[in-house]
Amino acid sequence: MLTFVEQAGFFAWELFKFMTFFYVVWAPGFLVSGLLTSRYHRTWWNAVARQTSLGPKGLVRAIGLGIVGSSGLKASINATLDLLKGGVPSSHALAFLIASRNMTIHFWSIFALSLGAEFATGQILGALVMIAIVTLGIYLLDTEFLETPACERPQENRAMHSLTFPSWRSLLFSFKGWQAVLRFTGGEIVHFAPSLVVGILLGGFIFSAGLQTWWRQFADLFGHATLLSDLTNSVVAPFLSSIASLSPVGNLPVIHALFKTDGLSYAGIISFCLASSIHPKDIKAYSKAFGRKKALALIGTLYVAAVLGGLGSTWIYAALGFRPSLPPVKLASKLVRTLLEYLGF
């Protein structure tokens, strides 16, 4: 037991150095994210808040708002509830929530650097599949599937800056502009830092467990890259994610360890991350906003959507003729070769 704990400490320290190293490379992603958020967040927020009827345009705007928003658990759920209170369709509000947890620029850049471009791209594909399924699920169940609270004008989440920058010039060449960028970046780091530390410690234990014989037997139970293993991974992963109860960024060292030890397949990794929208804090908020019965229906829909999102992104890659387990360079090479063959070169 002592040896196991020592190994876990060693791997956690190595994982900490690995994730810390990427802070240097994350800087451009955070900078771009802060700039785009400062420039467009208020504009997109107003556009989504005014969209009180169903339609693809409103759905796209909601996804766009999520991309230039915060990936923080509290900030995103509060913003979702504000949109619902303002009469925004529940499908649009949930599309925003899913996008903010899986498609923000800084989250995507960290994901791409830690595991690879094929994982980060697959995460976006999985999120889009999940949004489509949740939207369809709400429509089939009834447009009144989620009862929004008494209608009132939605207020922009206080965690986000409230300054308006009508042009890039007013943002880039003003003290208030860069102050807003730094405030957003600092707020994101402060919010996910504790969860990231917990994720690193948990990742160290997973790496240590990966050296054990029983872990290997468990990992190879349904074979490698089989339909049964993908189904099992995608069904189990959201449950594990809910138990871990980490933020989207905090999940990254955990999935890094799970994938490197063959604990989860590619489909399971994507489903694990997509399940960040059924965090215990989210479940509590759903229950307060919609009542227990409708909250359970929503949670079930999100769970199924996370499962199918992981499988969907895997099958989208499969349609292109490869399994997402290649290093980014090999993946890019295969994509280029496939394109050249298609063009007849």
N, C-alpha and C positions, 0 to 999 in steps of 0.2 A: 504493500500500500504506500509506503514511504517513497519507494522508487517511482511509483506511478505519479505521485504528487510532485516529485522533483522533476520528472519529465514534463509534466504539465506546466510547471513554472518556467522551464527552459523554453518550451514551445511558445508560451504566452509572451515571453520576453522577445523571442525572435519575431513573433507576429506583430508585437508592438513596434519593433524597429522597422519592420516591413511597411506597416501602415503609416508610421511617422515619416518615413522616407518619402512617401508619396505626397505628404503635405506640400513639399516643395513643388511637385508637379501639379498638385491640385490648384495651386494659386491661380493659374490662368482660368481654370474652370469656374472658380469662385468669383473671379473678377468679371468674367463675361456674364455670369449669372446675376451678380449684383448690378451690373450696368443695365442689362435687359429688364430686370425687375424694377429698378428705379425709373426706367424710361416708360415701360409699358404696363406695369401692374395696375395702376389706377385706371388707365384707359380700358383694359380688358375687364377689370372689375365692374366698371360702370356698364359696359356692354352686356355682360352676363346678368347683372342685377336687373337690367331693363327687359331681359328676355323671360317673359312669364308664360309663353306658350311653347309647345313642343315643336321641334324641328331640327334638322341636321345642322343648320347654321349655329343654333344655340349650343348644340353639343360640341361643335368644333371650337367655339369660343370658350366653353367651359374647360376643354382640354388645354387650350392655349393659356388660360388663366392659371391652370395648375402648373404648367411648365415654367412660367415666370413667377411662381409663388414660393412658399416655404414648404420644405419636406418635413418640418417638425410636426410631431403628433398633435400637440395642443393647438398650434396655429392653424393647421389644416382642418381639424375637426371643428374648431370655433368658426372658421370662415364658412365651412359647409353648413353649419347650423344657421349662420346669419343669412346665407343665400336662401335656405329653406323658409326661414321666417319672412323673407321678402316676397315669397310666392314663386320663386324660381322652381321649375319642374324638378322633381326628385331625381330623375334620370340625369339631368344636367348637373345637379349638385353633387351626385355621386361620381359622375365622370370627372368633375373637378377634383374630388377627394382622391380618386385612384391615380389621376395624373400627377397630383402634387406629391404622392408617396412614391411614385415609380418613374416619373419622367422629367423631374427638375434637372437642370443642366449640371449642377454640381454633383448631384447624386449619380447621374449617368456617367460623368467623367471619372468619379471615384470607382464606380463599378467596372468601367472599361479598363482602367489601369490595374486594378487588383486582380481581376479574373480574365479579362480579355474582351475585345470588341464584339466577338460573337455572343458573349453573355449579355453585354449591355444592350446590344441591338435586339437580342431575343427578349430582353426584359421589356423593351418598348413594344415589341410585337405582342407579347403576352398581355401587357397592360391594355392595348387596343382591343385585343380579343376579349379581355375581361370586361371592358367598358361596353362592348357590343352585347355581350351576354347579359350583363346587369340591365342595360337599357331594354333589351328584348324581354327579360324576365319581368320587369316592372310593367311593361306594356301588356303582356299576356295576363298577368295577375289582375290588372285593372289600373287605370290612371290614378286612382285614389289609394293605390297600394300603401303609400306613405302619406299620412295626414300631416301636412305642414302646420306648424303652430299659427296662432293668429297673425294675419298679414300685417307686417310693419316694414318700414323701409330698412333694407339691409345696411349694416354699418361695416365698413372695411375693418378687418381684423387689426386690433391695436398693435399686435406684434409686428405688423408690416408698417413701413414708413408711410406717412400721409402727405408727403410733398408731391406736387405735380410738376413734371418737367415736360413742357410742350415740345421741346426740340432737343436734339443731341447736343447742340451748342450750349443750351441752358444747363444741361447736365454735366458735360465734360469741362466746361470753363467756369464753374462756380464752386465755391467752398461748400455750399449746401448740397450740391450734387454728389461730390465725393464723400461728404459726411453721410449721406443716405446710403451710398454703396457700402461703406465700411460698417455702418450700423447693421445693415442687412447681413453682411458676411459674418460679423462678430456674433450677431444673434443666432445664426444658424450653427456656428461652431459651439457656442455655449450650450445650446439646446441638445445637440447630439453627442457632446463629449462624454458625459457620464455613461450613456448607453453604449458608446463605442468602447469604453474601458471594460465594461461588463462583457461585451461581445468578444473582446480580445482574450479575456480570462477564460471564457467558455470555449473559445477556439483552441486555447492551449490544452484544455482537458480532452477535447475531441481529437486533437493530434496525438495525444498520449494514448487515448483509447484505440486509435488506429493501428498502434503497434501490437495490440493484443490479438491472440488467436481467435477469440470469440467474435471480435469485431469483423474480422475477415470472413468468417463463416456467415455472419449476419449480412454483410455487404454483398456476398455472392449468392444469397438465398434464391433469388429469381433470375440469376444470370445477368449478363452485361448487355445493355442496350436492347433489351427485348420488350415487346409490348406489355407483358405482365409486369416487368420491373418498372417501366415508365408509369403505368397505371398506379402501381403500389406507391411509388415515390410521390406522385402528384397528389394522391389522396392523403398520405401520411404527413407530407411536408407542411401544409397549412396548420395542422394540429400542433406540430412541433414549434412552428413559428409563434402560435398563440401562447404556448407554454413559455417560450423564451421571453416574450413580451418586451422586445427591443424596438428601438426606432429603426426606420429604414436604413440609415447609415450604420447603426449598431449591428444590423443583420449581416453586413458585408464580411467581417472577419469570421463569423460563424459559418456562412456558406462557403467561404474560402477553405476553411478546414474540412467541412463536410465533403466538398467536391474532391479535394486532394487526397482524402482518405477513403474515397469511394462510398462515403456514407449516404450520399444522395446523387442520383443521376442528374443530367442536365434539366430534364423536365421537372424534377423535384426541386432543384435550385430556384428555378423561375417561380414555381408555385409558392415556395417558401417566402420569397420576397413579396409576391403579390398579396399574400395574406396579411401584410402590414395594415390593411384596411379593416381587419377584424381583431385589432389589438384590444385587450381588456378595457382600456380607456374609451375606445370607440364603442364597444358594446354597451358600456354604461351610458354613454351619450345617446346612442340609438334608443335605448330603453326609456330614457327620460323624455326624448322628443316624440317617439311614436307609440309608446306603450309596449308592454312585454310581448304581446302576441305578434304585432307587426315587426317588432325588433327581431324576434326569432326568425320570421320569414325573411327579413333582410339579411340577417347573418347567414342563413342557409343559402340564400342566393349568392352572396359574396363568396362563400366557401366553395360552392360549385363552380363559380366563375374563376376563382383562383386555380382550381384543379384543371379546368379546361383551358385556362390561359397558359399554364405550363405545358400542357399537351399540345395546344394549338401552335405555340411558337416552335416547338420541336418538330411538328409535322410540316410547318411552313418551310423550315430548313430542309426537312427530308424531301420535300417536293423539288428542291434545288439539287438534290443528289448527295447530300453529305450530312453527317452527324455533328452537332456542335460540340466537339471535344478537341478540335485542332487549335494550335497556337494561331494568333491573328495573322502572322505572316503566311503560313500555309493556307489559311482560309482565304486570304486575299488573292494568293496565287491561284487557287482553284477557281475562284470567282472570275478572275481575268481569263484563265484558260477556257472556262465554260463559255464566256462571252465571245472569245475569239473563235471557238468552234462553231458557235451559233451563227456568227457573221461569215463563216466560210473561210477563215484564215488558217 
